[in-house]
């Protein structure tokens, strides 16, 4: 009887060690996630209260966060505002920013593995990463104010990454560390939003329907409605 109990206890212990240390890729192991110092339990819980952010590097902007978590950014000029905006975006949602930029660059599978290859296969051929670099250089020559704005925004993002630990639990869950932000990534986000809001791959079906419409109906849609 004692041997049975000892064997059962041993099996349970081995099973517990296996379960808590096994990594269900791309998710980190349960043991790592529940570690107090470096896991999910290490993430501080922010209370809803008025607060101000002060740092030596933010010399032209004051950030006031009200009791419901809404930031109010006050600066002397647009570049200061851009810095504060980047700082707060990184503070509140850097994992989302990185996920969106990785998606457009076709690098999502580096985090999620084979499951993300469908997304990478769609985005990678567009080579948006190199296109964003080219457009940014064009901004530098033809729209220097916008170029400096994006640089200052990026400076704000990376200042937060340098000064603080990113407390998004998803970094812990997927066992990754944040990459530094680059100004051209701002353009990647616009393409991501453009695709989600306007891209519908139904052109062929739509054209087939249009071809079946009578001339009077086409005139109504393409002339009368557009004029209104």
Secondary structure, 3 states (H helix, E strand, C coil): CHHHHHHHHHHHHHHHHHHHHCCCCCCCCHHHHCCCCCCHHHCCCCCCCCEEECCCCCCCEEEEECCCCCEEEEECCHHHHHHHHHHHHHHHHHHHHHHHHHHHHCCCHHHHHHHHHHHHHHHHCCCHHHHHHHHHHHHHHHCHHHHHHHHHHHHHHHHHHHHCCCCCHHHHHCCCCCCCCCCCHHHHHHHHHHHHHHCCCCHHHHHHHHHHCCHHHHHHHHHHHHHC
